Amino acid sequence: LRCRLYSSSWSKPRQVTMLTRCSDRSRSGKRFPVPESLLDCATVQPYVHNCLVTLHEGRHIYQFCVFFKRHCRLRTN
């Protein structure tokens, strides 16, 4: 799964590949992203939050799934 990572470690976003997992052992099962593989500081904040964002631009509608961490001891982004 290709995605754009906005990290507090870099000044610009980067295109990265996110790991995915399958819901069952068959290849036809549903796949879901594993954002924990990209986000740092698992010992400070192991939980990853997500939200859906819908952007309306003229006649076009774009939907994004945003994954993030939120904790007072994490670096400011």
C-alpha positions as CSV (number, residue, x, y, z in Angstrom):
1,L,0.0,0.0,0.0
2,R,1.6,3.3,-1.1
3,C,1.1,6.2,1.2
4,R,2.4,9.6,2.1
5,L,4.2,9.9,5.5
6,Y,4.3,13.3,7.2
7,S,6.9,12.6,9.9
8,S,8.1,15.0,12.7
9,S,11.6,13.8,11.8
10,W,11.5,15.2,8.2
11,S,10.7,18.6,6.8
12,K,8.8,17.3,3.8
13,P,6.4,14.3,3.3
14,R,7.7,11.1,1.8
15,Q,6.1,8.4,-0.3
16,V,6.5,5.1,1.6
17,T,5.1,1.6,1.4
18,M,2.9,0.5,4.3
19,L,2.6,-3.2,5.2
20,T,-0.8,-4.8,5.0
21,R,-2.3,-7.9,6.7
22,C,-4.9,-10.3,5.4
23,S,-8.0,-11.0,7.5
24,D,-7.8,-14.8,6.9
25,R,-5.3,-17.3,5.4
26,S,-6.7,-17.1,1.9
27,R,-5.6,-14.5,-0.6
28,S,-9.2,-13.5,-1.2
29,G,-9.6,-12.2,2.4
30,K,-9.9,-8.5,3.2
31,R,-6.6,-6.7,3.6
32,F,-6.0,-3.9,6.1
33,P,-3.1,-1.5,6.6
34,V,-0.6,-1.8,9.5
35,P,0.4,1.8,10.2
36,E,2.4,0.7,13.3
37,S,5.1,-0.4,10.9
38,L,5.7,3.3,10.0
39,L,5.1,5.3,13.1
40,D,7.8,5.7,15.7
41,C,7.8,5.7,19.5
42,A,5.8,2.6,20.2
43,T,7.1,2.5,23.8
44,V,5.7,6.0,24.4
45,Q,2.4,5.6,22.6
46,P,1.6,2.2,21.2
47,Y,-1.9,3.1,20.0
48,V,-2.6,4.5,16.5
49,H,-5.7,6.6,15.9
50,N,-7.3,7.0,12.5
51,C,-10.0,9.2,10.9
52,L,-11.5,9.5,7.5
53,V,-11.2,12.8,5.7
54,T,-13.4,13.8,2.7
55,L,-12.3,16.6,0.5
56,H,-14.7,18.3,-1.9
57,E,-12.9,20.2,-4.7
58,G,-15.3,21.3,-7.4
59,R,-16.9,18.1,-8.8
60,H,-14.2,15.9,-7.4
61,I,-14.4,14.1,-4.1
62,Y,-11.3,12.7,-2.5
63,Q,-11.3,10.5,0.6
64,F,-8.2,9.9,2.8
65,C,-7.7,7.7,5.8
66,V,-5.4,9.5,8.2
67,F,-3.4,7.6,10.8
68,F,-1.8,9.4,13.7
69,K,-0.5,9.2,17.3
70,R,-1.3,11.7,20.0
71,H,0.6,11.9,23.2
72,C,2.1,14.7,25.3
73,R,5.6,13.1,25.2
74,L,5.7,12.7,21.4
75,R,7.6,15.1,19.3
76,T,5.6,18.0,17.8
77,N,4.8,17.6,14.2
